[in-house]
Amino acid sequence: MSTKHSRGPLSLWPLAARQYLSVNAAYLKDDLIAGITVSLVAIPQSLAYAQLAGVPAYYGLYAAFIPTIVGALFGSSRQLATGPVAMTSLLTAASVAPLAAHGSEQFYDYVILLALLSGLFQIAFGALRMGVLLNFLSHPVLMGFINAAALIISLSQLPTLLGIPAQQSEHFLLDIWSVVSTVNTMHALSFGFGLATIVMLLGFKRYAPRLPGVLVAVALLTWLSYAIEFAKIGGRVVGDIPHGLPSLSIPPLDWHASIALLPASFVIALISFMEAMSSAKVITIKTREPWNENRELIAQGLAKVAAAFSHSMPVSGSFSRSALNLAAHAKTGLSSVISAICVLLTLLYFTALLYHLPKSVLAAIIMVAVMNLIDFQAIGKAWRASRDDGVAAVITFVATLAFAPNIQNGIITGILLSLSLLLYRMMRPRVAILGLHQDTTLRDARRHNLPPMHPRLGAIRFDGALRFVNVSYFEDALLQLERENPQITHILIKSSGINDLDASGVDMLRNLVTRFRDNGITLVFSGIKRQVQDVIDRTGLKEHIGVDHLFATDREAIDRLLRILA
């Protein structure tokens, strides 16, 4: 639910800043506890998502610092936690991979540039109040994409989990098959660390959900890695992380790269905000507090721009950390600021402790985190609700897998397919030949097995707006009714299903009335909606049809026609 906030001098202030003016001691205590709790999950997750995005681990910590504060200060949802997330990180890596070699400085520069561009897209959408654009991404398409992306995220971590060098090509599934086919060369200890992480995280989730399982697992396994000198026996670890604040600088600008990254920036802006919107909706339902989608668009865009200026990667609203914020009883955006301060303390004093963190542990954290995103039942539900929605979900799922690592092409395919199916449905709305039911109402003759009302009377119902995209379909339905009933002299058009009429529809009706009149057939209309009647009156179509051929109700029209034909 999107709700507009009242305007006034204070409306120019960031929302959270206004919240702080009225914060009380009870709120401060709740926000402090929530902020610390979220940071215990955010720090290891940030390292993992940086790995997923293909950038150094400290990029993740940077993304969990300044962007988190910006998102909290300017956002409309008090408990929404902004920072690195799995889906945006994967999209980032997939978008930059075709333009620069993985691990190169150019790759990192393009990641920063992508954060800037996607942020500017979101700011523009919010400033222009274009939150409605999110409606172009249907739920079935989103579910198809998320399920495929979750599988890709998990599979992309398989080489790191197994300690096998990963190939980088244009065919992700072939790269994964190459890893599977050489599984005998895996680094057993790396796999052991990863497997232990998975077991620990699932165990904490089931038996001790209140404990920061991610932090405990990371702490224990990092200590074990240090104790056995894992790095010296061939294990891959996080390594050196620069301590201190991120440097603030203008993002590296490259005109040709910017043009190449525009489509990906648009997709990231769209998908990342869908993540944030999902979290905000859940929060709104739980807290009954309003949120504003356009304000949140601007806030998320500013957070991405802040990430670009602080040498980091694209961020988004995190569903898992927002849920944790909510569960920890956070009251204002101050909780996110406290979480960011904890990240700052880590950057200043504790980065050395992360040196021996095995990368296979981070891979396992990512794999467990995205397990919650996999929901094949959602695709099945879409299929049962509507075959078109089911087709859109399945094709989006398959296309995303097929296009990997360029998964943004999968979501674009889904959006285009969804819009095409919508247009097709608009072009061919439901048309029913009607009969008189025993309850004296007009019903679908075929569905209810009803006989014709009269040999010289036909009735038809058109369910949909009568616009340029479907006027020919409407016309064909009436002409077919005429051909199949040679004795017909009157056709009743039950118009209650027609909710709009454009110029093409007016012109078509005018021509049809004339054509049928010349053939000795009278067109009669019943139950016309007010907005359609207004168009008929303004265009002079009312006089052309004839006032005595327009009826307020079906019953009036049937009684009049049967008397004429008796």
ABEGO torsion letter per residue (X at the ends): XBBBBBBEAAAABBAAAAAAAABBAAAAAAAAAAAAAAAAAAAAAAAAAAAAAGBBAAAAAAAABAAAAAAAAABABAABBBEBBAAAAAAAAAAAAAABBBGBAAAAAAAAAAAAAAAAAAAAAAAAGAAAAAAABBAAAAAAAAAAAAAAAAAAAAAAAAGBBBBBBABAAAAAAAAAAAAAABBAAAAAAAAAAAAAAAAAAAABAABBAAAAAAAAAAAAAAAAGAAAAGBBBAEBBBBEBBBBBBBBBBAAAAAAAAAAAAAAAAAAAAAAAAAAAAAAAAAGBBBBAAAAAAAAAAAAAAAAAAGBBBBBBBAAAAAAAAAAGBABAAAAAAAAAAAAAAAAAAAAAAAABBAAAAAAAAAAAAAAABBAAAAAAAAAABAAAAAAAAAAAAAAAAAOABAAAAAAAAAAAAAAAAAAAAABBBBBBBBBBAAGBBBBAAAAGBBBABAABBBBBBBEBBBAAAAAAAAAAAAAAAAABAABABBBBBAAABABBBAAAAAAAAAAAAAAAAAGBBBBBBGBBAAAAAAAAAAGAAAAAEAAABBABAAAAAAAAAAAAX
